[in-house]
Amino acid sequence: MTYAGFTAFVLEAIGKGAAATKYNVYCSFSNMPIYYMTYITGWAHDQWGSTTMLVTEASLCVAGAVLFGILMMVLGARFQARPVHASSAGQAV
């Protein structure tokens, strides 16, 4: 389900031009977080053990959620919904 959602999102963002090339670029970028998360948690496990590895993974997830929240606050103020006027949107039925 996750990969289906990712594929739908990427294909919607790409549009119709050069879809095969753009899709492969987005897919390669999507593998980077997976690699780095595995690398960082493996390093934490080798340094400090299993418990600290789990704490490191949880901490990175919390940091990502905080970063996403800040990004939404910054971009949300910029892209707030504007009312649609009947003259610009056509006649409502």
Secondary structure, DSSP 4 states (H G I P E B T S, - for coil): -HHHHHHHHHHHHH-STTHHHHHHHHHHHHHHHHHHHHHHHHHHHHHH-HHHHHHHHHHHHHHHHHHHHHHHHHHHHHT---PPPHHHH----
